[in-house]
């Protein structure tokens, strides 16, 4: 229902507010978007739209430079969480094995 309500409100390059005769406004693209070299809308020629270089101001760097400064910290935290969970599961399994082997239910620890 939500998807169809969005389609009914924002389709056909207009925004429908109500069902009256004046209840629809035309959707206008922002001037900064129309003038952007990446979009190329105002730069189109008779042969078609511009397909070329990206706007250097808005172009995002690719590769390691695009990663945030906290990426190594997040990677280390994620890795330690995975290793901690794996150690916990292995410890539970080992404890169950030792508990089954001992008839008294006690586990002797070396001093």
N, C-alpha and C positions, 0 to 999 in steps of 0.2 A: 504494500500500500504506500509506503514511504517513497519508494522509487517512482511509482506512478504519479504521486503528488508532485515530486520534483520535476518530472517530465512535463506534467500539465502546467506547472508554473513557469518554467524557464525555457520551454521549447519555442521554436519558430522565431528566434532572435528577439523575443519580447518577454517581459515579466508580467504575468497575469496576477493582478491583485484581487479582482472580483469578476463577476460575470456580466457587469454592466457594459455599456457601449464605450465608456471611457476608462474601463478597469484594466487596460493593458498599456504598459509603457514600452517603448522600443529600447532594446539593450544597446548601449553605446560602448564601444571599446575605448579604453583610456588612450589619451594622446601619446603618452610615453611608449605604449606598446605598439601603436601604429607607426611611430617614427624610429623604432628600434631597428638596428641593422640586422640583428639576429632574426627578427620576424620578416623584415624585408617588404612589408606591405606597401610602403610608399616608394620603395626602390624597384618595384616590378616594372619590367619592360614589356613590350609587345610579345617577346619570345618566351615570357614566363617569369616565375619568381626567382629571386636571387638565391642561389645555393653556393655559398662560399665560406669565407672566413667568419668566425664568430666575433662578436663584439669583445675587445680585450678587457673592457671594464667588467663585463658580466660573465666572462668565461671562467669556469671553475678549473683549477689546476687538477691534473690527473696524476695518479700514482701516489707515492708516499707523502708528498706534500699536501695532498687533500685530506689526510688523516688528521684528526684533532690531536692536540698536544697530550691529551690524557689517554691516548690509545695504548701505549705500552703498559700503563698502570691498569687499564681495564683488561688487557690481555693477561697480565700476571694474576689479577684477581680471579678471572674466569678459570684460568689453568689451576690455580690453587683450590678453587671450589670443586672442580672436577676431581682432582687428585684426593682431596679430603673426603668426598663422597665415596670414591672407589675404595679408599682405605677403611672407611666405616663399614662398607658392605663386606669387604674381605675379613675384617675383624669379627663381624657377626657370624659369618660362616665358620670361621676358625673356632670361635667360642662354642657354636652348636656342635661341631665335631668333637671337641674335647669334652663337652658335657655328656655326649652320648657314650664316649669311651669310658668314662668314670662311672662306676656303679653307685658310688655314694653321693655324687653330685658336687663334690668338692674338687677344686683344681689346685694341685700343689705347685707352688712357684719356687723357682730356684733362688737361693739367697745370695 
